[in-house]
Amino acid sequence: MTLHKAKWWLPLDDGVVQCKLCPRQCHIQPGCTGYCAVRENRDGTLYSLSYGHPVSVAIDPIEKKPLAHFMPGTKTLSFGAFGCNLGCVFCQNYSLSRQSYTPDTLYRDISPAQIVKLTQQHKCPSLSFTYNEPSTFAEYAIDIAQLAHKAGIKTVLVSNGYISQDAADELYPLIDAANIDMKGFSQDFYSQMCQATLQPVLDSLEKLYALSVHLEITTLIIPGKNDDDASTIAWLDWIEAHLDKSVPLHFNAYYPAYKCSIPCTQPETLYHIRSLAQKRGFINIHLGNI
């Protein structure tokens, strides 16, 4: 595997490094990776294992990201790698997010320039950082985005929004459209279901909005966890106060996956949430996985 030196880290004592890519701020021992499993300390230097090594590449409808109000009807070159910095027990894509690079791993070796060329060859007006958590390969995404814009190609980010401010300051200005997963509007939900914290995600939403990035937000509705009226109303309150009522909101049905066996979301639950939002004056509500 060709190694690419990571950004956003500091050397500590005894060969340990501190990764500063996301709010976890992992202290990584020599020979080990951080929580995401794709940023490795080799002899006191942090490397990105996923740079140039996507494991899934496909042509998708832009609506699949999901983006309902950005270049509708077009195709996007989509790709992702291994790794994620959240620990969602309900992960719907754990075959990528919970995997890591090993000597037996099958992966592609594709440079940023080759990604842009593939996008052009397939006549896609955009490319999408998606499938796993793109912030874990932020260095790769930045290099690709810079080349994409020179070629007149739009960039799409599908992310959990769990990123440090320093990394977001470099990545987010290069993004044309984003769909951010807001897992559940409470710290308890993030702690219990994602092993993470809520505030960095809210910070990401505000940063993307301030940058005038086309922003859409998705919430996977899990019965008994984030489907109550109080949670929904608090979430709508926050959007109204910090963003605006025209931001497209996607509420998707959950199905049992990974470590979560809670029964699937009933369609009526999503219809009710949509009704609550519409009564508040939110104008772009979309339901998925029904």
C-alpha positions as CSV (number, residue, x, y, z in Angstrom):
1,M,0.0,0.0,0.0
2,T,1.2,3.5,-0.9
3,L,1.1,5.6,2.2
4,H,0.1,9.2,2.3
5,K,1.2,11.4,5.2
6,A,-1.9,12.7,7.2
7,K,-2.7,16.3,8.0
8,W,-4.1,17.5,11.4
9,W,-1.9,15.7,14.0
10,L,0.7,16.4,16.6
11,P,3.7,14.3,17.8
12,L,3.6,13.5,21.5
13,D,6.1,11.6,23.8
14,D,7.4,8.1,23.1
15,G,6.4,8.1,19.5
16,V,2.7,8.6,20.3
17,V,0.8,11.0,18.0
18,Q,-2.5,12.9,18.5
19,C,-4.8,12.9,15.6
20,K,-6.8,16.2,15.3
21,L,-9.0,15.4,12.4
22,C,-12.1,14.9,14.5
23,P,-13.4,15.6,18.0
24,R,-12.1,12.3,19.3
25,Q,-8.6,13.7,19.2
26,C,-7.2,10.1,19.4
27,H,-3.8,9.4,21.0
28,I,-2.4,6.7,18.7
29,Q,0.4,4.4,19.8
30,P,3.1,3.4,17.3
31,G,1.8,0.6,15.0
32,C,-1.8,1.4,15.8
33,T,-4.7,3.2,14.2
34,G,-7.2,5.6,15.7
35,Y,-10.8,5.0,16.3
36,C,-11.7,5.2,12.6
37,A,-9.2,2.4,11.8
38,V,-7.8,4.2,8.8
39,R,-5.2,6.6,10.3
40,E,-2.1,4.8,11.4
41,N,0.9,5.8,13.4
42,R,4.0,4.4,11.8
43,D,7.2,5.3,13.6
44,G,5.8,8.5,15.0
45,T,4.3,9.7,11.8
46,L,0.5,9.6,11.1
47,Y,-0.6,8.3,7.7
48,S,-3.9,8.1,6.0
49,L,-4.5,4.5,4.9
50,S,-7.5,5.4,2.8
51,Y,-5.9,8.1,0.7
52,G,-6.1,6.9,-2.9
53,H,-7.7,3.6,-1.9
54,P,-11.4,3.7,-2.4
55,V,-13.1,0.3,-2.0
56,S,-16.5,1.2,-3.6
57,V,-16.9,3.3,-6.8
58,A,-20.3,3.6,-8.6
59,I,-22.5,5.9,-10.7
60,D,-25.5,7.0,-8.7
61,P,-28.5,9.2,-9.2
62,I,-27.9,12.4,-7.2
63,E,-31.2,11.7,-5.4
64,K,-29.6,8.6,-3.8
65,K,-27.2,10.7,-1.7
66,P,-30.0,11.9,-0.8
67,L,-30.1,15.3,-2.4
68,A,-33.5,16.3,-3.6
69,H,-32.8,19.9,-4.5
70,F,-29.3,19.9,-6.1
71,M,-28.8,19.1,-9.8
72,P,-31.9,16.9,-9.9
73,G,-32.0,14.2,-12.5
74,T,-28.3,14.0,-12.9
75,K,-25.8,11.2,-12.1
76,T,-22.8,11.5,-9.7
77,L,-19.6,9.5,-9.5
78,S,-19.8,8.1,-6.0
79,F,-17.0,6.6,-4.0
80,G,-16.0,5.7,-0.5
81,A,-13.4,3.8,1.5
82,F,-13.2,1.9,4.8
83,G,-13.5,3.7,8.2
84,C,-15.8,5.8,10.3
85,N,-15.3,8.0,13.4
86,L,-18.7,7.2,14.9
87,G,-19.7,4.0,16.5
88,C,-23.4,3.8,15.6
89,V,-24.9,0.5,16.7
90,F,-27.5,0.8,14.0
91,C,-25.1,1.5,11.1
92,Q,-26.7,0.8,7.8
93,N,-23.4,0.5,6.0
94,Y,-21.2,-1.3,8.4
95,S,-19.6,-3.5,5.7
96,L,-17.5,-0.4,4.9
97,S,-17.6,1.8,7.9
98,R,-16.4,-0.9,10.4
99,Q,-13.8,-2.5,8.1
100,S,-10.1,-1.6,7.9
101,Y,-7.2,-2.1,5.5
102,T,-5.3,-5.4,6.0
103,P,-2.8,-7.3,3.9
104,D,-5.7,-9.3,2.5
105,T,-7.9,-6.3,1.6
106,L,-9.0,-5.8,-2.0
107,Y,-8.9,-2.1,-2.8
108,R,-8.3,0.2,-5.7
109,D,-5.4,2.5,-6.1
110,I,-6.8,5.7,-7.7
111,S,-5.2,9.1,-7.6
112,P,-7.2,12.3,-7.3
113,A,-6.6,13.0,-11.0
114,Q,-7.9,9.6,-12.0
115,I,-11.1,10.2,-9.9
116,V,-11.7,13.4,-11.8
117,K,-11.0,11.7,-15.1
118,L,-13.4,8.9,-14.3
119,T,-16.1,11.5,-13.5
120,Q,-15.5,13.1,-16.9
121,Q,-15.4,9.8,-18.8
122,H,-18.9,8.9,-17.4
123,K,-20.1,12.4,-18.1
124,C,-21.1,13.1,-14.5
125,P,-21.5,16.8,-13.5
126,S,-20.6,16.0,-9.9
127,L,-18.6,13.5,-7.8
128,S,-19.6,12.4,-4.3
129,F,-17.6,11.6,-1.2
130,T,-20.0,9.0,0.3
131,Y,-20.6,5.4,1.4
132,N,-18.3,5.5,4.5
133,E,-17.5,8.7,6.5
134,P,-15.6,10.9,4.1
135,S,-14.0,13.1,6.7
136,T,-11.8,10.1,7.5
137,F,-10.2,10.5,4.1
138,A,-10.3,14.3,4.2
139,E,-6.8,14.8,2.7
140,Y,-7.9,12.7,-0.4
141,A,-11.2,14.6,-0.6
142,I,-9.5,18.0,-0.5
143,D,-7.0,17.1,-3.3
144,I,-9.9,15.6,-5.5
145,A,-12.1,18.6,-4.9
146,Q,-9.5,21.1,-5.9
147,L,-8.9,19.3,-9.2
148,A,-12.7,18.8,-9.7
149,H,-13.4,22.5,-9.5
150,K,-10.7,23.2,-12.0
151,A,-12.5,20.8,-14.4
152,G,-15.9,22.4,-13.7
153,I,-17.1,19.4,-11.7
154,K,-19.3,19.9,-8.6
155,T,-18.4,18.2,-5.3
156,V,-20.9,16.5,-2.9
157,L,-20.2,15.5,0.7
158,V,-22.4,12.9,2.5
159,S,-21.2,13.0,6.1
160,N,-21.9,12.6,9.7
161,G,-20.5,16.1,10.3
162,Y,-18.2,14.8,13.1
163,I,-15.0,16.7,12.2
164,S,-12.7,19.2,13.9
165,Q,-13.0,22.9,13.1
166,D,-9.5,23.0,11.7
167,A,-10.2,20.2,9.2
168,A,-13.6,21.6,8.4
169,D,-12.1,24.9,7.6
170,E,-10.0,23.3,4.9
171,L,-12.6,20.8,3.5
172,Y,-15.9,22.5,3.7
173,P,-15.1,25.5,1.4
174,L,-14.4,23.0,-1.4
175,I,-17.9,21.4,-1.1
176,D,-20.8,22.5,-3.4
177,A,-23.5,20.4,-1.8
178,A,-23.7,18.4,1.4
179,N,-26.1,16.0,3.1
180,I,-25.3,15.7,6.8
181,D,-26.7,12.9,9.0
182,M,-28.1,14.3,12.2
183,K,-28.5,11.1,14.1
184,G,-30.7,12.2,16.9
185,F,-31.2,15.6,18.6
186,S,-29.9,14.9,22.0
187,Q,-26.5,14.3,23.7
188,D,-28.0,11.1,25.3
189,F,-28.7,9.7,21.8
190,Y,-25.2,10.4,20.5
191,S,-23.6,9.0,23.7
192,Q,-25.7,5.8,23.8
193,M,-26.2,5.0,20.1
194,C,-23.1,6.6,18.4
195,Q,-20.4,6.8,21.1
196,A,-20.0,10.4,20.3
197,T,-21.2,14.0,21.0
198,L,-23.8,16.1,19.4
199,Q,-22.3,19.6,19.4
200,P,-19.7,19.1,16.7
201,V,-22.4,18.0,14.3
202,L,-24.4,21.2,15.0
203,D,-21.2,23.2,14.5
204,S,-20.7,21.5,11.1
205,L,-24.3,22.4,10.0
206,E,-23.8,26.0,11.0
207,K,-20.4,26.2,9.2
208,L,-21.8,24.7,5.9
209,Y,-24.8,27.0,6.1
210,A,-22.6,30.0,6.6
211,L,-20.5,29.0,3.6
212,S,-23.6,28.9,1.5
213,V,-23.0,25.3,0.7
214,H,-26.2,23.6,-0.6
215,L,-27.3,21.8,2.6
216,E,-29.7,19.0,3.2
217,I,-30.1,17.0,6.4
218,T,-31.0,13.4,7.0
219,T,-32.2,11.7,10.2
220,L,-32.8,8.0,10.5
221,I,-35.8,7.6,12.7
222,I,-35.4,4.7,15.2
223,P,-38.5,3.7,17.2
224,G,-38.2,4.5,20.9
225,K,-34.9,6.4,20.4
226,N,-35.4,9.5,18.4
227,D,-39.0,9.4,17.2
228,D,-40.8,11.2,20.0
229,D,-42.5,14.6,19.5
230,A,-40.4,16.4,22.0
231,S,-37.2,15.4,20.2
232,T,-38.6,16.3,16.8
233,I,-39.9,19.7,18.0
234,A,-36.6,20.5,19.7
235,W,-34.8,19.7,16.4
236,L,-37.1,21.9,14.4
237,D,-36.6,24.7,16.9
238,W,-32.9,24.5,16.4
239,I,-33.1,24.5,12.6
240,E,-35.4,27.5,12.7
241,A,-33.1,29.4,15.0
242,H,-29.7,28.5,13.4
243,L,-30.5,27.7,9.8
244,D,-33.9,28.3,8.1
245,K,-37.1,26.6,7.3
246,S,-36.2,26.1,3.6
247,V,-33.4,23.6,4.4
248,P,-34.5,20.3,2.9
249,L,-35.0,17.7,5.7
250,H,-35.0,13.9,5.0
251,F,-36.6,11.6,7.6
252,N,-35.8,8.0,6.7
253,A,-37.2,4.7,8.1
254,Y,-34.7,2.5,10.0
255,Y,-34.3,-1.2,9.5
256,P,-32.5,-3.5,11.9
257,A,-28.8,-3.6,11.1
258,Y,-25.4,-4.2,12.6
259,K,-25.8,-4.4,16.4
260,C,-29.3,-3.0,16.6
261,S,-32.4,-5.3,16.5
262,I,-35.1,-2.7,17.3
263,P,-38.1,-3.3,15.0
264,C,-38.2,-1.2,11.9
265,T,-39.8,2.2,11.7
266,Q,-43.5,2.3,10.7
267,P,-44.5,4.6,7.8
268,E,-47.1,6.3,10.1
269,T,-44.3,7.6,12.3
270,L,-42.7,9.3,9.3
271,Y,-46.0,10.7,8.2
272,H,-46.5,12.2,11.6
273,I,-43.1,13.8,11.7
274,R,-43.7,15.3,8.3
275,S,-47.0,16.7,9.5
276,L,-45.3,18.3,12.6
277,A,-42.7,19.9,10.3
278,Q,-45.1,21.1,7.7
279,K,-47.3,22.7,10.4
280,R,-44.3,24.7,11.5
281,G,-43.8,26.0,8.0
282,F,-40.9,23.8,6.9
283,I,-41.3,23.6,3.1
284,N,-38.9,20.8,1.9
285,I,-39.7,17.6,3.8
286,H,-38.8,14.2,2.3
287,L,-39.4,10.7,3.6
288,G,-37.2,7.8,2.7
289,N,-36.9,4.0,3.0
290,I,-40.7,3.6,3.2
